[in-house]
C-alpha cells in the first residue's frame, strides 16, 4: 500500500521538477539573449560615437 501510494507522488514530484527546470532554462536563455542584445546595442553606439 505504501509503494502504491508513494509512486504517483514521486512521479508528480519528478514532473514538477522537470517543468521547473524547463521554465528556468527558458527564462535564463531569454535573459541571456536580451542581455546580449543590450550589450551589442551599447557597444555599437559606443563604437559609432567614436
MODELLER restraints for C-alpha pairs under 7 A, 6 or more apart:
rsr = mdl.restraints
at = mdl.atoms
